[in-house]
Amino acid sequence: MMTPAQADRDREKARLTRIAMIADRCNGDNWEIDADGKQRHVVATRSTGDRVILCTIYEDALPDEVDLISGALSDAILFLSLRRRAIAALKNGQSVPLDSQQHYQLRDGDFAANAAMLCAEPLFHRFLERRDQTRAIHNKDHADTVLKKLLGITSKTQLNREERAQTAFIDLRTDFEIWAKRVST
C-alpha cells in the first residue's frame, strides 16, 4: 500500500517528467515580450523560425507577474538543469552544497566601480524599482542608496572587501542581466 507521502512524490515526479518533456520539445525556442499599445504579448520564436503569440498580458498585470510568465520557459530549463546536476552529483557520491554551506572567495575586480556604473544606467533603475518598490528611481544617487539597502552594505567599497557583500552583488547583477535580456527583446 502506498503512503500519502509516496503518492505525493510520485505525482511530483510525474509533473517534473512532463515539464522536462515539454522543455525538450521547446529546445531552441525563445520567449519574449512584445508591446502592442496597452497590451503586452508573450511571443515565442520557435526553433523553426515561426513567431506566435502565446498569451496577452493586460496593463493591470504587475511587473513581477509579467516577469514570471515571460520567463517561464527559461526558468523551467534552468530548474531542470539544476535538478540534473544535483542528481548527477548524488550519483557520483558528491554532496550537494546548500547556500549556507557554500564557501566563496573574494573575486578579483573592482566591483565597487562596476556597481557605480550600473547605478548610472536607467535600465538598472527600473530593475531596482522592482526589487525595492518604495518609489521611482530618477538618478544615480538614489539608485546607489537603494542598491546599498538591498545588499545590506553602507559603502560600495565593501563589495571589494567582503565575501558576503560581493556574493550578494554578483547575484543581484546576474538577476539584472537576465531581467534586462527579457525586457529588451
N, C-alpha and C positions, 0 to 999 in steps of 0.2 A: 504494500500500500504506500502511495506517495504522500509525503508530508506536505503541508501547505507551503513551507519554505522551499521545498524542492520543486513544487509546481510553479511557484513564483520565478525561480531560477530558470526553469525550462521555458516559461513564457518570455523572460528577458533574453534568453539565448536565441529563441526563435525571432524575436524582434531585431536583435543585432544581426542575425544572419540575413534577414530581409533587407535591412538597411545596407549591409555590405553588398548584397547583390544589386541593389538599386545604384549604389555608388559606383560599382564596377561598370554597370551599363551606361552611366553618365561620364565615364572616363573621357577626358578631353573637352568636356563641356565647360562653359564659363557662364556664371550668372552675374548680372549687373543691374544697376538701377538706371532707368531711362525716364526722364521727366516729360510730361505732356500737360502743360497748364498746371492745374492744381492737383492733378493725379500723378502718381509715380507708378511705374510698372517694373516688375522683376522680369527681365528679358534673358532668355537662355540663348547663348550662341553655342550651338551643338558642334560636335567634332566634325560633322558633315558640312558645316558652314551655314546651315539653316539658322535663322533667328526667329524665335517665337516668344510671345508674351505669355508668361506663366501665371501671373496674377497682377491685379491692380491694387495699389495701395492708395487710399484716400488721404486727404490733407489732415484728418484728425488723428492719424497714426503717430505715435510717439517715435522719436529718433531711435530709441533702443529697440522698439518693435520692428522698425524698418531694417535696422542692422541685423537683427535676429533672423528675419525672413530672408533677406537678400544674401546672407552668409550661410544659409543652411547647408548648401552642398559642400562648400569648402570646409565648414566646421565638421560635418559628418565625416569627410575624408580625413581630416586631422585626427578626430577622436578614434576612428578605426585604425589609423596608423599608430597612434599611441598604444592602443589595445594590442595590436600585433607585436609591437616592440616589447611590451610587458610580458606577453605570452612567451615570446622567444627568450627573453631574459630568464623567466621562471623555468623554462625547459632546459636551459643551459646551466641551471643551478645558481644563477646570479640573483642577488636581492634587487628588488625594485625600490630605489630610494624614494622616500616621501619628501616633500618640500622641507619639512623640519629637519630631516636628516642630511640634506644635501650640504656639501661644503663648497663654497665658492671662493675663488681667489680674486684679488683685485686685478682688473684687466688694465693693460696699457692704453693710454689715450687720454685726451683732455675732455672728459665727459661734461665738465662744467661749461666749457666753451660750446660744446655741442648742444647742451640744454639752452644756453643763451641764444644760439642761432634759431633753435626751434621756437623759442618764445617770441621771436620776431615774425614768425610766419602766421598769417591769418588762418590758414587751414588748421594749424596746431591750436589756435584759439578756439575754433569750432569744436575740435576734439576735446579740449579741456572743459568746454562748456557742458559736454555730455557727461563728463566724469564728475564735475562739481557744478551742480545746477543752481548755484546761488544767484548768479546774474550773468549777463553777457560780458564777454571779454573784448575790450576795444584797443588795448595797447600791450606792448611787451612787458611793462612793469606789472600790470595786473596778471598777465599770463605767468610771469615769474612767481608772483605771490601764490597763485593757485597751484602751480607745479610744486613748489616747496611744501605747501599744505598736503597735497596728495602723496608726496614722497615721505612726509614726516621729517623734513630737514629744515634748518634755519638758514643755511648757506649752500649755494651750489658747489662750493669747493669740497663739501662733504662727498660729492659724487666721485671725486678722485681719491679720497682717503678712507672711506668706509664701505666695507663689503655690502652691508645691508642696503645702504642708500644707492650704491652703484647697481646692485641687482634689481632693486625696485625701479630705478630709472631705465635700465635696459628692458625690463618687462613692459614698462609704460611706453617706451619708444617703439618696441616691437608691435604692441597693440595699435599705436598710432599709425605705423606704416601699413599694417593690414587694413585698418579702417580707411586710411587715405586712398588705398588702391580701390576699395569698394565704392567710395563716394566720387572718385574722379573718373571712373569708367562709365 
